[in-house]
């Protein structure tokens, strides 16, 4: 029998694999609740699933080869935390900046809260300053 923590980890793994690594925007309805919350330094409190889909599309267009290689998942109850390296090549417009063709390799961390087998809330943080340095851009 699978424990609650293991089921939560499975949902977190699917979220990272399908949403971020595959960019499966069409499949997000099966992975995320419709009233999900997203807390991120670049988009806080996205409650609308369609808004979050646009957010992911934007990242995938800016970094078509985006990859989140998770080093470890830990879980307790309905929450899972994970961290790892985020890599990709800046090939599309990002936060108003034109493509630089520079590669990024930064650390990221995420936490998800699972409800009825779907991600209901997410917290994310990553080395945004390091990403700007690697892209050779400076936000105002």
N, C-alpha and C positions, 0 to 999 in steps of 0.2 A: 504494500500500500504506500502511495506517495504522500509525503508530509505536506502540510500547507506551505511551508517554506520552500520546498522543492517545486511545488506548483507555481508559486510566485516567481521563482527563478526562471522557470520555463517561459512564463509570460514575458519577463524582462528580456530574456534571450531573443524571443520572437520579435519583440518591439525593436531592439537594436538591429537585428538581422533584416527584417522586412522594411521597416520605416527608414532607417538611416543608411544601411549598407546597400539595400536593393532599391530604395526610393519608391516602394510600392504604395503610392498614394491611394490608388483605387482600393487596396485591401485594408486601409486603415479602419474602416467601419467594423471590421472583424477583430481588430486589435485594441481599439480605443473606445471608451464610452463617448456618447454624443455630447455630454456635458463635461468633458474632461477639462482639467486645469493644467496649464503649462507655465512653469516659472523658469525663466532663462534670462541671462543678462541682456540679450538683444530683443526679446519678445516676452514680456512678463504678463501673466494672467490670461493667455489666450484661451478663452472658454469655448469658443465656437470651433467645432471640428473642421469646418471649411476654411477658417482662418489659419488653423494649424497646417492643413494640407498645403495652402499657399506658401506658408513659411518653409515647409520641407521642400516644396518645388523650387523655391528661391535658392535654397542651399544647394540642391542637386543641380540646378542650372549653373550656378556659380562654380561649383566643384563637382563636375560630372563623375569623377573617379573617387568621390568621398568614401572613406572607409573608417569605421570605428572598430578597432581591434581591442576588445575588452580583455583585460588581464585577469580580472576576477569578479565574480558575482557573489554577494553575500545576501542572505535573506532571513527575515524573522517575521512570522505572521503574514500580514498583507503588504509588507514593504520589502523591496530589494534595492540594494545599492551596487553600483558597478563603476569601474574606472578603467581607463586605458588610453591608447593613442588614437588621435584623430588625424588622418592624413588626406591629402587631396591636392589637386592642381587648380589654381584660380583661372578658369577659362571663360567665365561669364561675369556679368555685372554683379557686384556684391556691396550692399549697404551704400549704393551710389558711386562706387568705385569701378572703373573699367577694368577688364581683365589684365592681370600682370603676367600671367603664365608662370608665376612663382608657385612653388610647392609649399604646403604647410605640413608640419609634424608637431602637434601640440598634445598636451594632456587634457583629458576631459573626465568629468565625473557626473554620474546621474543617479537619481533615486526615483523609483516608481512606487505608486500605491495601486494595488490591484483590487478590483471589485468585480465579483461574478465572472472571473476569468479574463477580464479586460483591464487595460491600464486606465485608471480614472484620474490620476494626478501624477505629474512629473516635475522634478526639480533637476536642472542641469546647470553646470558651470564648467567653463573651460578657459584655457589661457588665451583670452581675447587679446591682451597686450602682446603676447608672443606671436599670435597670428598676424596682428597688424605689422609687427616688426618683420616677420618673414615675407609678408606681402609687400613690404616697403611702402605702406600707406599710413597716413596720419589723419584720423578723424578730427573734425573741428571740435 
